[in-house]
C-alpha cells in the first residue's frame, strides 16, 4: 500500500489528471470503435504511460517506448502503413534503446529517476536537419516501392519521427515538441485510414492523447531545465533549452536580444 502511495506522490496532480484523461479517452474510443482490437488498446495504454514517465525525465518511459514501438509497428502493418512500420521498428525502437542507455548514463545529481537535460549546438542542429532531409528522401523512394498508403503524410511522419528520436537521444527539451508535430501528422494519417475502416478511430484517439501528453512533456522539461540550472521561472529562449552554442542559455530578456545572433 505504501508503495502505491509512493507512486501516486511521485506524479503531480496535473500529471495524474492528464494520464487518467488519456486512459478515459482511449478506453472510450476502444469501446465504441475498437471492437476486439486489443493490440491497439494495449499499445495506446503503454504509449501514454510511457509519455507521462518521459515528461518527468524518467528512463522507464524509454523502456515502455520500446514496447510501444513494437506494437505500433504491428498495427501499422495491418493498415499497409509500411512507412510507420519501418520507422517505428527500424528507427524509433532502436533509438529508444540508445535513448534509454543515454538517459541512464546521464542522471541528474545521481538521481536515476531523472535525466539531466542535455543540449544540441546550432551546428549539430543544422547537421540534424540535413540528415533528416536525407533520411526523408531515402524513405520516400522506399515507401513508394512498397506502395505505401497515403505516401505524403507517411513520408513526413518519417521526418518528424527522426528529428524527435534524435532529440530524445540527445536529451533536448525540444524532443517533446518534435513528437507533438509527429502526433499531428499521425492524427491526419489515421483519420485517412479510419475513413475506410472505423476501427482505426481508436488509433486517432490514441494520438490525440499523445499530443496532449507531448505538449505537457515540453512544459515539464522546460521547468526541469530551469530547476536543474537554477534559473527563475521566465520565458525560455531556444538557447536555454540547449539549441545554441555553449548550450547553457539564459531566459529571454527581449525578442530582439533573443534572436540577435
Buried (B, 14 or more C-beta within 10 A) or exposed (E): EEEEEEEEEEBEEEBEEBBEBBBEBBBEBBEEBBEEBEBBBBBBBBBBBBBBBBBBBBBBBBBBBBBBBBBBBBBBBBBBBBBBBBBBBEBBBBBBBBBBEBBEEBBBEEEEEBBBBBBBBBEBBEEBEEEBEEBBEEBBEBBEEBEBBBBEBBBBBBBBBBBBBBBBBBBBBBBBBBBBBBBBBBBBBBBBBBEEEEBBBBBBBBBBBBBBBBBBBBBBBBBBBBEBEEBEEEEBBBBBBBBBEEBEBBBBEEEEEBEEE
